[in-house]
Amino acid sequence: HPNIVQIYDVGVTAGQEGEHFVVMEHVEGETLRQRLAGGPLPIAELLDLGAQLTDGLAKAHRAGIGHRDLKPANLVVNSDGLLKILDFGLAKVLPAPLGDLDDKETLTRHATQAGMLLGTLEDMSPEQASGRPVDSRTDQFAVGVVLSEMATGRAVFRRETPAQVLAAVIERDPEPLGQQRADTPPALEAGVTRCLQKDPERRFAKTDDLAAELAQLAGRTRGTSRAEPPPIP
């Protein structure tokens, strides 16, 4: 998919201490985190990037692949405005007490176990923060967080400590987007609100439905992008 980083090869280096490696497309551009350092994005740009993000994500979900660590740092935008989703499957398991973690750090370890936290604190879903099972709707919650930050320039659940971040993710409803930014289209506010529902059953039944809504808002055609990925060498 043009909005998902291309993987060309995987393997293990030679020798007794062989390390696993992935060969992937080099993406020129800046992360969405870097772009947001300049403040909120214009609504048209937000909708265009949101449509690309959800179109790629819907493709992954149809293939049975969840990301679990969507955040501005894992999204790159090139000079043509093409968005790429990076770092699929890199979210791991909690390695240390919460007090020792930065709230933007991906929680990592070598194995996944039931009841463990996976993801980045500010961007994880309530079910991730509670250590409950996750599905594709977990990524929808992260999309809501990313869209909100693009609109406001602020992280939705930013707090002073990691423990406070987790409590906010699990218990606090964010202020409606329209109250934070006057030019927010009502349909965008409704979509973000639905993504950020604490109960996954109240989010979109399929990520395709979310992608279709954002594509319509952005005036895009599903499955199209500003550029095609480079050919596999």
C-alpha angles and dihedrals in degrees: 000000000000091000096052121076111254119245114209103175146351128201150129127266118243123263138053092292094050114173124211115240140185124209110209141168116282108235118204113209143062132294119252086244089061092046092051091055085083093057136258119348125242110265093245092054091044091053093046093051092042091053091051092047095051094042091057092042092051089053090053092047091052086056091052094253122133122192102206094186107060111157138137091268090060094052121079125193119198129209091271092056093254113149121213125195110220138188103035112185097008096117109105139168134304110276103182144019113289092246089065095053132091109228091235095052119109109238106239142179137138101267139034118232132179113266095024124123119248128185138028114315100231092046103038125108126247090254091053091046089051094047092243127143115282136208137174091300088068088068089049089061089052090050088056090052092049094047091049092051091049089053099044106022089232133101109250098224102029111148137160098261136027090244090055090049091054092047091051093048092051101038114017127081112212121237111272112268093236090060091054097045122026097205094056110129110240091233091055091049090050092049094049091047090052092049090051097053111132091222110067089211089067094056125081115308089223131016086229088069092053091046091050092053093050092045090054092048091049093046091239133138115239114255096021126111140175093257140013122237118262117266118267107260 
